[in-house]
Amino acid sequence: MKNPFRWMAVLLGIGGLALVSAAPQAVSPDQAVIVRFDYGSTDLGPLFKLEKELETAISAEAVGEYDGNEIAADGSDGILFMYGPDADRLFEVVEPILKSAQFMEGARVTKRYGPPEDGVREATVVIEP
């Protein structure tokens, strides 16, 4: 390597060269679908299967992104986070998948219509079988 500073410039994307990322651009997280559910197990296999189905559907329909979960250490309950530009459309895509998972029965879904600030409109739906 003749010039170590040029290599650092390439890594930083300065000096006339820039790295191009193939990753998709982040979806505006202005709206959200947040699912609170009772899980009742430390076996996370069914949860991971559901997450994969959600990710696939959200991506295929280009309605936002699945952002992950928070699950209690004892497996008692959890929360799923999804974001996109239209909470209603996002929920329309994920609702059948949520209904297909037995542990989602009775889950409380919050559709948030804007950034998480005071006064933002929200709607709550309960997942029924």
N, C-alpha and C positions, 0 to 999 in steps of 0.2 A: 504494500500500500504506500504509494508515493506521498500522498497528502492526507493525513488523518483528519484534518479539519474538513476536507471535502466530503469524506465518508460521514462525518457528523452532520454536515449540512444536508446530505441526502436523507439521513434518518429523520431530521427535523423538518424536511420538506422545504428547505430554503436553498438559495444559491442556484436557481434556474431549474432544479429538478424537484419533482414532488412525487411522493408515493400515491398511487391511486388505490383506493379501497374498493373491493368488490362487494362489501357489505351493504345491505339496503339502508336507505336513510331512515332515521327514526321517525315514527309516526307521531304526530302532534298528540300529546297526552292530555288534551283539553277535556276530553270526556272519558268516563271510566265505567267499567262493570266490575263490581267488587262482590265476591261471593263468600258469605260466612256460613260455615257448615259444621255439623257434629260428625266427627270421623269415627272415633271409638276403637281404634286399632293402632298398634305400633308397626304393623306390616304396611309399608308405604307403596308396595307394588301396585295396588289398584289406583292409588292417587297418581302415581307416575304414568300409568296407562292413560288415565283421564287427561292429564296434562298434555301428553303427546297428541291425543285426539283434538284437544282444544287448539294447540299450536298449529296442527295441520289444517284444520278448518278455517281458522282466522287468517292464516297465510294464503290458503287457496282462494278465499273470498276477498282478500285484500281489504279487510275491515279494521285492521289495527294490529296489536301485538299482545301476546300473552307474556306477562312480566314476572310470573312466579307465584310462590306461595309462602305462607307462614303457617307452620303446623306446630301444635303444642308438643313438647318433648314426650308427654305421655300418650300422644295420639288422640287426645280427647276431642279436639276441635281444630279448625283451620280456616284460612282465608286464601282465596285466589284473587289475583290482580290482573285485569286486562284493560288496555287503553286504546283509544282510537278517536277519530274525528266525529263519530256518530254512535252514541251509547245504545240507541234503540236498534240500529242495524247490527251492531256488534252482538247484542243480546239475542237478536233474531237468529244469528248464526250459531251461537253457543248453547242456546236453550235446549235443543233436542239432545245434545251431547250430555249436558248436565242432567237432564231427565233420565238418561239411560243408565246412570250410575246410582245404584241403590243407596249408597251413603249420602247422596245429595238430596234425598227426600227430606223436605222441611227446610232446606237451605234458604237463607235470606239473601236476596240479590239486591244490591243497591246500584241503580243507574244514576250516575252523577253527570249532569249536563254543564260542564265547565270545569275550570281549574278549582282545586280544593280551597276555596275561600269562603268566608261567611256569606250567606245569602245565595249561594249557588243552588239552583233547583235540583232536587233529587227525587227519585221514585223507588219504592221498594216492592219487590215481587217475591213471593214464596214459591219454591219449586215443589210442585205436586206431582205424584206419579201419573 
